[in-house]
Amino acid sequence: MRGVWTTEQVKAAEDQLLARTPAGALMRRAAFGVATHAASMLRSRTGRVAGRRVVLLVGAGNNGGDALWAGYFLRRRSVAVTALLLSPDKAHPEGLAALRRAGGRIFPVSADAPVSADASASTGASASAGAGAFAALRGADLVIDGIVGLSARGPLRPAAAELVQAVEAPVLAVDLPSGVDPNTGATRGPAVRADVTVTFGALKPVHVLSEGAVRSGTVYLVDIGLGPWLDEPSLVVLERPDVGSAWRVPGPDDDKYSQGVTGVAAGSATYPGAAVLSCGAAVLATSGMVRYAGWAADEVRARWPEVVATGSVEDAGRVQAWIVGPGLGTGQAGRDVLAHVLADGVPTCVDADGITLLAADPSLWDRREPDAPVVVTPHDREFARIAEPLGIKLGDDRPAAARALARRLDCIVLLKGHTTVVADPGGRVLVNPASSAWLATAGSGDVLSGLIGAMLATELDPWLAVGCAAWVHERAGDLAAADAPAPASAILQSIPAAIRSARAARNP
């Protein structure tokens, strides 16, 4: 697992390290990492480094200093470097002096008032600076974003936003894309969209959450020695070897019962496909046995003959985990099914209509056995239905909201979104950033429910089981789409390939 630390945690660790490090050494180490990745981007795009043109967007503070020192290192490799200073009076003095010594060009630009792309038609020093800034951007092979750092909040200011809008070259962001909230990944206005982000010491929430994960591009971590002073991470990200090692596969002593028996209470005469998709995901996730109970028994048998299908949960037989809710309906019949499943005393994934039923009748929570884990899998609107009556708002900080709901309901919360958030009652939070949006299709959530149920039936730590299911779901979506839209049934068929991908990288 990869750890993710809040900006407050990172700053506290940096303070400890700075007290033991010669002045300026950490910044130069970080900047050298930026310059190394910048040179790699130039080489991959143009075939060479020397003679290429790089523009630095430089704000106040240390991120601007990192950019200036990176420009210094690039000048030593014969790169033409131009620094656009958005806060000329607050530019990092040592970094600015180093770039000047190396022969870099400097343009001051006011961060408080917009500069015009037609500034060449105006008169005066500010117009000249504006014209020079846009001319430099038009000729750049690479732009390095050093506008703001981890302390900044809110969107880009007008001049910075106008310059960023004029960028046509690839962008490398220093630590984070400017204009994105460092701790939530949210944007509230103009912000940088980077192709590459080079961050230092630790991943931050901006790199894995919400729009920040998209705007960060490919994230590279430069080790500056923070490790000994970092607390426990605020979030964790599962990686392919973690999933491959955790995913249950049969051994020589296993049979269909020891592999895990998954029960599915889903679907209806109106929505039989939900049952077919949930059962199929559980089957393909290597459940030892899948038992289906509900109105879509005939449709499930026709598509998945290996499923033991009955018409009611009372006749389903013993299971080791339940999936309940997809396509179930929200009437009295659906409520009775949910109440029976919750009382069965096994790990249960409640999705879709099941969440709506819980929101409408919170007394259903009283039917569950105290020691049986329950997983709820809301999207944003479902989250609001179940959480807002409890005084919990979603807002920009999705991990905090999921953590609060998990603690309040004593359950595991999988909050759907571009980045999936999995929180447990003890405060652990796992995030799974998506590499695409192909999973935004009807029936995709039913597939995810089937995967979660199958993993819960293996008796793995439920929080980890849910995280692994989310990872395989996202990977299956990518494999099914292959850069073209794919329906949920195609995602379903890609589950075995996604599992093989994880198993191939499992930890020894």
HELIX and SHEET records of a PDB file:
HELIX    1   1 THR A    7  LEU A   18  1                                  12    
HELIX    2   2 ALA A   25  THR A   46  1                                  22    
HELIX    3   3 ASN A   62  ARG A   75  1                                  14    
HELIX    4   4 PRO A   88  LYS A   90  5                                   3    
HELIX    5   5 PRO A   93  ARG A  101  1                                   9    
HELIX    6   6 ALA A  119  ALA A  121  5                                   3    
HELIX    7   7 ALA A  125  ARG A  138  1                                  14    
HELIX    8   8 PRO A  158  GLN A  165  1                                   8    
HELIX    9   9 PRO A  205  HIS A  207  5                                   3    
HELIX   10  10 SER A  210  SER A  216  1                                   7    
HELIX   11  11 GLY A  227  TRP A  229  5                                   3    
HELIX   12  12 ARG A  240  ALA A  246  1                                   7    
HELIX   13  13 PRO A  272  LEU A  284  1                                  13    
HELIX   14  14 ALA A  297  ARG A  303  1                                   7    
HELIX   15  15 VAL A  313  ASP A  315  5                                   3    
HELIX   16  16 GLN A  332  LEU A  342  1                                  11    
HELIX   17  17 ASP A  353  ALA A  360  1                                   8    
HELIX   18  18 PRO A  362  ARG A  367  5                                   6    
HELIX   19  19 ASP A  380  ALA A  387  1                                   8    
HELIX   20  20 GLU A  388  LEU A  390  5                                   3    
HELIX   21  21 ARG A  398  LEU A  409  1                                  12    
HELIX   22  22 SER A  444  LEU A  456  1                                  13    
HELIX   23  23 PRO A  462  ALA A  481  1                                  20    
HELIX   24  24 ALA A  488  GLN A  493  1                                   6    
HELIX   25  25 ILE A  495  ALA A  504  1                                  10    
SHEET    1   A11 ARG A   2  VAL A   4  0                                        
SHEET    2   A11 LEU A 235  VAL A 237 -1                                        
SHEET    3   A11 VAL A 429  PRO A 433  1                                        
SHEET    4   A11 THR A 419  ALA A 423 -1                                        
SHEET    5   A11 ILE A 412  LEU A 415 -1                                        
SHEET    6   A11 VAL A 374  VAL A 376  1                                        
SHEET    7   A11 THR A 348  VAL A 350  1                                        
SHEET    8   A11 ALA A 321  VAL A 324  1                                        
SHEET    9   A11 VAL A 261  ALA A 265  1                                        
SHEET   10   A11 MET A 289  ALA A 293  1                                        
SHEET   11   A11 VAL A 308  THR A 310  1                                        
SHEET    1   B 7 ARG A 105  PRO A 108  0                                        
SHEET    2   B 7 ALA A  80  LEU A  85  1                                        
SHEET    3   B 7 ARG A  53  VAL A  58  1                                        
SHEET    4   B 7 LEU A 142  GLY A 146  1                                        
SHEET    5   B 7 VAL A 171  VAL A 174  1                                        
SHEET    6   B 7 VAL A 196  PHE A 200  1                                        
SHEET    7   B 7 THR A 218  VAL A 222  1                                        
END                                                                             
